[in-house]
Amino acid sequence: MKNEISIFGCGWLGEPLAYSLNQKGFSIKGSTTSETKMTLLNSKGISTYLIQLEKLTPAIDAFLTSEILVVNIPSKNVEGFKNLISYIEKSTIQKVIFISSTSVYANSEEIITEKTPVIACDLVEIEKLFQCNSNFETTLIRFAGLLGYNRKPGNFFKNGKSIANPEGVVNMIHQDDCIAVIEQIIIQNCWGEVLNACADTHPERRAFYNKSFTDVGLKKPVFNENDSKEIKLISNHKLKELLSYSFKYPDLMNYE
């Protein structure tokens, strides 16, 4: 069981995470809401379960027969997560990685760390459900904006959609770093922590999106020049120190 990991949500991040962990010798159980994706995952050595957070049944018990659970779904359904936790409490799960977001922080003139107060929102309520449960240990990862491979920031604002806050800064993280950070938490037994995860650099939004549009062959972006400058600069210092981690893509103006 110590080599078994369940990944709730095998989407853009969860699917490559499942493959990477599987290649490192872990036995992976993955969940999806798509029968087509289920066939694909099974064909690549992932034991796959068709699970929806909103329609959980005792069939989820077989999915939860691992020691570690990675929860990686975008839902903000508080009641759904309460129900999921009730199943986790009765399972063999001892450790949980909950994938959260830096959206829980408000804009600030101060550099944002894990000690910065969070806003009142459903995601914070869900975080607390996991953090405060004594039946298992939880590490929260608050990822910044996600990019890499088919997720290209230049495509985020197509068809002339304007980009807000051009004088603000960008907080993002590459898929490869997301996967590596999760793996290091597991390998190093880093439990009971809250970690902000973002690249080292924080380029100005105007410069970043000008380059991002060029990268995907689009014309220059449209910026909302009437927006006042608002800053949210996320620090990754704790993560780098705690895990002795060096980012694969530290510079957001130079990534693949």
N, C-alpha and C positions, 0 to 999 in steps of 0.2 A: 504493500500500500504506500510506502514511503516514496516510491518512484511513480506513483499515479497522481495525475493532475487533471482536474476537471475545468474546462473553460466554458463559461456561460456566455455565449455570443461569439460565434466564429464568422465575423464579418471582415471589414477592411483590415482591422488589426488582429482580431482573434484567430483568423485563418492562418496567416503566416506565422503567428506566435505558436500555434499548434504544431505546424510543420517543423519549426526550429527546435522546439522542446523535444519533439519526437526524435529528431536527428541526434539529440544529445542524450538519448537513452531513456527518456521518460515515456511512460505509457499514458496516452492522452485520451480523455473523453471530451468530446466537444458537443455543443448544442447549436442548433440552427432552427429557423422557422420555415426553411425551404426544403422540400423533398428533393429537388434537383441538387442543391448544395449538399444535402445529406449523402447522396450517392457519390458525389465527388470526394468528400472528406473520407468516407469509408474506403474508397479506392486507393487513398493515399495513407492508409494505416491508422486513421483516427476513428475510434469507436464513437459513433455519432448518434445523437438523440434529437428527436423532433420535439422542441419545448417552446412554449410561449409563456412569458411571465404572467400575462393576464389570464391564462387558462391552465394553471398548474394542477397536476393530479398526482396521486401516489406513484405514478410511473416514473416520476423524477427521482425516486429513491435510488434506482440503479445508477443514474447519472452521478449521484452524490457519494458513491462508494470510493472516495479518494481521501487523501490527507489534506491536499491543497485545492482550493477553489479560486479561480480568477473570474471575477464578475465584470463583464465588459459589454454592457448593453446601454444604449442611449436613453432608455426609458426614464421618466421622472414620476412613475406611478408608485407613490408611497405605499399604498395598500398592497400592491403587487409585491413589493420588496418585503413588506412585513410577512406576507404569506410565504415567500421564498425562505426567509430566515427561519420560519417555523419548521420548515423541512430540513434546513441545515442543522438546526439544533438537535434533530433526531438522527443525524447521519454521522459518518466517521470523519467529516471535515473538521480539521483542527486549526487550519490557517486559511485566511482569506486575503486576497488582493482585490481591492475595490477600485476600479478605474473611474476617477472623477475628473474634474475640470477646473482650470484656473478661473472659470467664469464665476466661481463662488466669491471672488474678490471684487470689490469696487475699484474704480479708478482712484489713483492716489498720487500725490506728489512725492511720497516716500517709496523707497524700494520695498516691494512686497515679498515677505518671507512667510514661512509656515506659521509664524506667530501673529501675523496680521489678522485682525478680525474679519470674519466672513459676513456676507449679507444673508438676510433671511430669505430662503428659497427652498423649494422641494428637494433639490440636490443636497443641500446641507442637511436637511432632515433625514434623508436617506443615508448620508455619511454617518450620522450619529447613531442610526439604527445598528449599523455594523460595528462602529467603534465602541459602543456602550454594551455590547453583548458579551457576557462573560463565558459563553460556551465555546468560543473560538477567538483567536487573535486576528486582528485585522490591520493591514497596512493600506493606507490610502495613497494613491498616486494621483495628483492633480496635474494632468497633462495640459500643456498649452495647445494652441491650434495645431492640427495634424496635417502633415504634408509628406510627400514622397511618392514616387512611382506614378500611378494614375491619378493621384490627388495633387493637382497642380494649382497653386494659388492664382495663377493668371486666368484660370477658368472659373474662379469664384464669382466674378463680376462681369458676366457676358451681357451682350445686347444693350450696352450703354448704361448699365446700372451704376450709379455713382458710388464712390468709395468715401465713407465717412472719415472724419478726423485725420486728414492727410499729414498733419504735423505731429501726430502721435507716434507711438513705436509699436513694433511687431513682436509678439511672443509666440513662437511656434517650435515644433519639434518634429524631426524626421521619423518615419515609421521604423527604420532600423534601430534608432536610439530607443524608441518606445519598447521594442522587443528586448533589446539588450538590458535595459533598466529592469524590466519585469524579471528577466532571467537572473540577474544579479541579486535581486531581492530574495528569490527562491534559493539560489546557491549559497548566499551568505546568511540565510536565516534572519533576515532583517524584518522583524515583526513588531507590531504595535507602534508603527511610525506614520507620520504624515510627510509626504515628499512632494515638492513642486518640481515638475520636470519640463524643462524648456532648453532650447539651445543657448549657447553662451552670449551670442550677439543679439541686439535689439535695434535693428535698423529703423529709420524713419519710414513710416507707411508710404509716403510718396515715392521714395527711392526704391523701396522693396517692390511695390506693385508696378512701377514703371518697368523694372527689370523682369518681373514675373510675366507681364504681358508680352514683352519681347521674346521671352523664352518659349512661349506657346504660339508665337506668330500673330499676335493680335495687335491692333492699333493701340495708341496710347490710351490709358484709362481715363475715366472722367472722375474728378474729385469734387467733393462738396466743399467748395472754398469758403462757405459761410460757417462751417463748423469751428467752434473754438477748440483750442488745443487741449486734449485730455490725455493724461499719461497713466499707463498701467505697466510697470516694469517688474517682471517676475524674476526673483533670484533663484538660481539653481545651486547655490553654494552648499546647502545642507546635503543635498543628494550626492554631489561630487565628493564631499568630504566623507560622508558616512559609508559610501560604497566604493570609495577610491576610483571613481568613474571618470573617464575621459570621453567626451562626446565624439561620435563618429562624424557627425555633421555639426560642428560648433558654430559655423559661420553661415547665417541665413542668406547672405548674398552670394554664397558659393556652395550649392548643394546639387545633387542629382535628382 
